[in-house]
Amino acid sequence: MTLATPSLHTARLRLRPFTDADADLLFALHSSTLVMRFWDSAPWIERARADRFIAVCRKIADEGAGARVAIDRASDGAFVGWCGLTNWNPDFRSASLGYCLDDAVWGHGYATEAAHALLQWAFDTLDLNRVQAETDTRNVASARVLEKIGFVREGTLREECIVNGEVSDTWVFGLIRREWRPPTVPIPAR
């Protein structure tokens, strides 16, 4: 079952399907040691990783497993990162949320705004009951983003990853439909 990747607009952002033209920007984002410092994989050193990422985004949509969208700033069209819902399970009505933004835009509320928009689409379109997200316990800023959108920290996976050679714990967050609070401004799909 194919799931069409949405195009969404918020007050400050445009969320859209990835294109091949995004590969260089995606590579720059994921090759940053600062951006990738809490990820469970090293910064990219091969540009081909970006091409594979875009191919996986298409595969996720083609298989109906979710949607990953590029995030552009509406004011100037600049690529600022991505947000995605993956592992959609229609039987359990669940999915996983993830996002990655350029460090130049951290602290501006873009991750919160983009995640809100994608979650609104997902709750409306996929009839979700539960969304899960995970973050390294040292990534307090990401944990704050999740809490702002309504996620509740449900537990800790002890020594779950090795990040940059260091054993790392992971926080697990959950958001269930009855606790979901849509953004106050409607986000029209286009």
Secondary structure per residue as TSV (DSSP state, phi and psi in degrees):
chain	resnum	aa	ss	phi	psi
A	1	M	-	360.0	122.9
A	2	T	-	-82.5	142.4
A	3	L	-	-121.4	115.0
A	4	A	-	-65.8	126.5
A	5	T	-	-69.3	128.2
A	6	P	-	-76.8	158.5
A	7	S	-	-114.2	120.7
A	8	L	E	-127.3	152.3
A	9	H	E	-127.5	138.6
A	10	T	-	-120.1	-174.3
A	11	A	S	-59.3	-36.1
A	12	R	S	-122.2	-4.0
A	13	L	E	-133.3	157.8
A	14	R	E	-124.5	123.9
A	15	L	E	-106.8	129.3
A	16	R	E	-148.7	161.8
A	17	P	E	-62.6	148.7
A	18	F	-	-69.2	149.1
A	19	T	-	-123.9	166.8
A	20	D	G	-59.4	-28.4
A	21	A	G	-67.3	-12.9
A	22	D	G	-83.8	-6.6
A	23	A	H	-58.6	-44.9
A	24	D	H	-64.5	-40.9
A	25	L	H	-67.0	-39.9
A	26	L	H	-64.9	-41.3
A	27	F	H	-63.2	-43.2
A	28	A	H	-60.0	-41.4
A	29	L	H	-62.9	-51.4
A	30	H	H	-82.4	-4.9
A	31	S	T	-95.0	-2.9
A	32	S	-	-76.8	123.0
A	33	T	T	-66.0	-31.6
A	34	L	T	-68.5	-47.1
A	35	V	T	-62.8	-39.1
A	36	M	T	-92.8	6.5
A	37	R	T	-62.2	-25.6
A	38	F	T	-108.8	8.5
A	39	W	S	-81.1	159.7
A	40	D	S	-89.1	19.4
A	41	S	S	-142.8	153.4
A	42	A	-	-71.7	159.6
A	43	P	-	-56.1	146.1
A	44	W	-	-68.1	141.6
A	45	I	-	-120.5	-7.2
A	46	E	-	-118.0	128.6
A	47	R	T	-61.5	-27.2
A	48	A	H	-60.8	-23.7
A	49	R	H	-60.1	-37.2
A	50	A	H	-65.1	-41.8
A	51	D	H	-62.4	-41.3
A	52	R	H	-66.4	-38.3
A	53	F	H	-59.7	-46.3
A	54	I	H	-64.1	-39.5
A	55	A	H	-63.1	-40.0
A	56	V	H	-65.7	-37.6
A	57	C	H	-58.1	-43.7
A	58	R	H	-66.3	-40.2
A	59	K	H	-64.4	-41.0
A	60	I	H	-57.8	-45.3
A	61	A	H	-67.7	-44.9
A	62	D	H	-61.4	-37.2
A	63	E	T	-85.3	-3.9
A	64	G	T	70.9	27.2
A	65	A	S	-93.9	-1.7
A	66	G	-	148.0	-157.4
A	67	A	E	-154.9	133.1
A	68	R	E	-115.9	134.2
A	69	V	E	-125.6	144.8
A	70	A	E	-76.6	147.5
A	71	I	E	-113.8	121.0
A	72	D	E	-114.4	144.1
A	73	R	E	-74.4	130.2
A	74	A	T	-66.1	-34.6
A	75	S	T	-66.0	-34.8
A	76	D	T	-134.5	1.9
A	77	G	-	74.9	7.7
A	78	A	-	-68.6	135.4
A	79	F	E	-71.3	126.4
A	80	V	E	-118.1	-8.6
A	81	G	E	154.1	-155.1
A	82	W	E	-148.3	163.6
A	83	C	E	-144.2	145.0
A	84	G	E	-151.2	151.6
A	85	L	E	-116.9	120.1
A	86	T	E	-128.5	176.3
A	87	N	E	57.1	35.1
A	88	W	E	-64.9	127.9
A	89	N	E	-121.2	102.3
A	90	P	T	-63.8	-28.3
A	91	D	T	-68.1	-42.6
A	92	F	T	-90.3	-9.5
A	93	R	T	55.8	48.2
A	94	S	E	-132.7	161.1
A	95	A	E	-159.2	172.5
A	96	S	E	-118.3	140.1
A	97	L	E	-104.4	140.0
A	98	G	E	-147.4	158.9
A	99	Y	E	-158.9	158.1
A	100	C	E	-151.3	121.5
A	101	L	E	-124.7	150.5
A	102	D	-	-62.2	138.2
A	103	D	G	-62.2	-21.8
A	104	A	G	-65.7	-20.2
A	105	V	G	-111.4	5.2
A	106	W	T	-60.0	144.2
A	107	G	T	84.9	5.0
A	108	H	S	-102.9	0.9
A	109	G	S	82.8	7.9
A	110	Y	H	-67.2	-39.8
A	111	A	H	-62.6	-43.6
A	112	T	H	-62.0	-46.0
A	113	E	H	-64.3	-44.1
A	114	A	H	-67.1	-44.7
A	115	A	H	-63.7	-40.4
A	116	H	H	-57.8	-46.7
A	117	A	H	-62.9	-45.8
A	118	L	H	-67.8	-38.1
A	119	L	H	-65.1	-40.2
A	120	Q	H	-59.0	-47.2
A	121	W	H	-58.6	-45.4
A	122	A	H	-67.2	-43.2
A	123	F	H	-64.3	-36.7
A	124	D	H	-75.5	-42.4
A	125	T	H	-88.0	-40.7
A	126	L	S	-99.2	-1.6
A	127	D	-	53.5	45.0
A	128	L	-	-66.3	149.2
A	129	N	S	-109.6	-33.9
A	130	R	E	-140.3	138.7
A	131	V	E	-125.3	135.7
A	132	Q	E	-115.4	147.6
A	133	A	E	-142.0	152.2
A	134	E	E	-132.5	148.6
A	135	T	E	-149.3	149.0
A	136	D	E	-58.2	138.2
A	137	T	T	-64.3	-18.0
A	138	R	T	-83.5	-11.5
A	139	N	-	-91.9	72.7
A	140	V	H	-63.4	-34.7
A	141	A	H	-63.5	-41.2
A	142	S	H	-67.1	-38.5
A	143	A	H	-61.2	-38.9
A	144	R	H	-64.5	-40.2
A	145	V	H	-57.8	-49.1
A	146	L	H	-61.5	-42.8
A	147	E	H	-65.4	-36.0
A	148	K	H	-62.4	-33.2
A	149	I	H	-84.3	-7.4
A	150	G	T	111.5	1.3
A	151	F	-	-68.8	149.5
A	152	V	E	-115.7	132.2
A	153	R	E	-72.1	121.7
A	154	E	E	-105.1	-17.7
A	155	G	E	173.2	-179.6
A	156	T	E	-127.2	129.1
A	157	L	E	-92.5	106.1
A	158	R	E	-74.0	133.1
A	159	E	E	48.0	45.5
A	160	E	E	-79.4	-29.2
A	161	C	E	-131.9	164.7
A	162	I	E	-118.6	113.2
A	163	V	E	-112.2	119.5
A	164	N	T	50.8	41.4
A	165	G	T	81.9	-2.6
A	166	E	E	-107.4	134.8
A	167	V	E	-66.2	136.0
A	168	S	E	-135.1	143.4
A	169	D	E	-90.7	156.4
A	170	T	E	-127.6	132.9
A	171	W	E	-88.1	139.5
A	172	V	E	-107.6	128.3
A	173	F	E	-117.3	148.7
A	174	G	E	-135.0	147.8
A	175	L	E	-133.4	123.3
A	176	I	E	-110.6	153.6
A	177	R	G	-50.5	-45.8
A	178	R	G	-67.3	-14.4
A	179	E	G	-102.7	-3.3
A	180	W	-	-69.1	131.1
A	181	R	-	-119.9	104.0
A	182	P	-	-60.6	157.8
A	183	P	-	-57.9	152.6
A	184	T	S	-71.9	-25.1
A	185	V	S	-103.2	126.1
A	186	P	-	-59.7	146.0
A	187	I	-	-114.1	100.9
A	188	P	-	-73.6	140.5
A	189	A	B	-82.8	143.9
A	190	R	-	-129.3	360.0
